[in-house]
């Protein structure tokens, strides 16, 4: 597990889900050796540190590779819905999710935990805020997505007030 902690912004969420920024090519072997069966990448192929042949590296290790490129400046509900569907489809497997810096992922994971897993927003926000405080673009995306699903917008920021 110590090899995983060397990955930029590594953050385990549960026994079956871990997140991080962009792993290096050799770090994908550590991910595979830790028991992860699926690698999901939310970064664009042009993101900082992106590995051009990442899909080949990951599938070469016998892992499932899922790419859902999320535009940093314009996250979309459809991106989150693809993310949600992919996590649901692989719910019985260990899933490793990354982007460039674990910011996209931490926001999506916050939403997934609150909306799909019914985790208390304050608890889910703790993991989100271990990585970053969402900027206005991402806070608006979080609020709009929560509202779309009938949850309280501002739950991520409301958690700060309770701390």
N, C-alpha and C positions, 0 to 999 in steps of 0.2 A: 504493500500500500504506500510505502514511503516514496516510491517512484512516481506515483500519481500526485502526491503533494508537491512535487517539483514542477508540475504543469501550471502554467500561468493562471492565476485566479481559480484554482481547483476548489470546488465546493461540493462535497457529497450532500445530497438532499434526502436520500432514504437508502435502505439496503440495496435497492434496485435502480436508483437513478443518481448519477453524478454529473456535474457540469464544470465547464472551465472555459478559458480563452483558448486560443489556437494551440493545439499540441504540436510538437515537432514530429517529424517522420518517425524517429525511433520511439517516441513516447506512445505511439499507437500500439506497439508491441506490449508495453506495460499495461495499457488499457485492456488489450485482449487477454493477457495473463492474469489480470484481476477478475476475469470472468464476464466482462461485458460482451454481449452478443450483437449489439446494435450501436452504431455511431451515427449521430444526427448532427449535421452541420448547418447552422443558421447564417453563417457569414457568406458574403458575396465572394465569387472567385477572385475578385480584385481587391479584397480586404487586405489590410496590413498583415503580413506573415502568412497569407494563404499559400497552401501547397498545391501546385498545379496538378499533381497526380494523386491527390488525396484519396479519391474514390478507388483507384487501383491499389494503393497501399492497404487501405482498410479491407477491401474485398479479398485481397491477396492473403490476408490473415484469417480469412474465413468468417469475417464479420459482415453483417448487413450494413449497407451505407445508405443513408437518406440525406439528401440535400434539399433544404428549403431556404433559398437565398432571400434574406430579409433586408430590404433597403434601409440603411441606417437612418436616413433623413425622412423616410416615409413608410413606417411599418403599416401593414394592412391587416384587416380582420381575416382575410382569406389565408394569410400566412399563419396566423395563430390557429385557425381552424385546421390547417394541414398538420401543424405541430400536434395539436390535440388528437387528431385522428391517428397520427403515427404513434404517439405514446399509447393510445388505447389499443392499437393493433399489436403492439409489442409489450403489453402489460405483464406478460408472464416471463419476460426476459429482462436481463440487466441492460439498461440503456445509458449511453454516455452522450451527453449533448454539449456541443461547443459552438462558439462563434469566435470572433477575433479577440474579444476581451472579457467575455461572459456577461456583457451588458444586455444584449438582445436576449440571450438565453435566460438571464435572471428575471427579466421582465415577463417573458413568456411563461417561465416556470412559476412565478408568482401568480399569474392569471390562471394557469392550469390547476395549481394547488387550491386556489380559492374556489374556482368554478367547477372543476371536475371532481376534486377530492374533498371538497367542503372543509378545507383547513381554515381555521380562524384567520382573517386578514392580518391581524397583528402578528401572528406567528409566521405566516408566509412572508410578511414584510421584513422580518428579521433576516431571513436569507437574502432577500433582495438587497437590503441595505448593507449587508456584509460586502457586497460587490460595489454598489454605487447608489447614489440618490438620483433617480431618473430626472433627466433634463425636461424642459417644458414639452418638447415633442413627444417624448416617451411617456410622460405623466398624462398628457392628453390622450394618447393611445390607450394607456391602462384604464383611464376613467371611461372612455368611450366603449371599450370592450366590456368592462364591468356593466355599464348601463345597457349595452346591447343584450346581455344575458340576464338583466334584471337585478343585478347586484348594485350595491352602493358605490357610486363613483367617489373617488377620493379616499378609498379604504387604505391605500398604501401610505398616503400622507397622514391620514387620521391615526395610523398606528404610531407615528412619530410623536404626536401630541400625548399619547398615552404613556410614552416611555419617560 
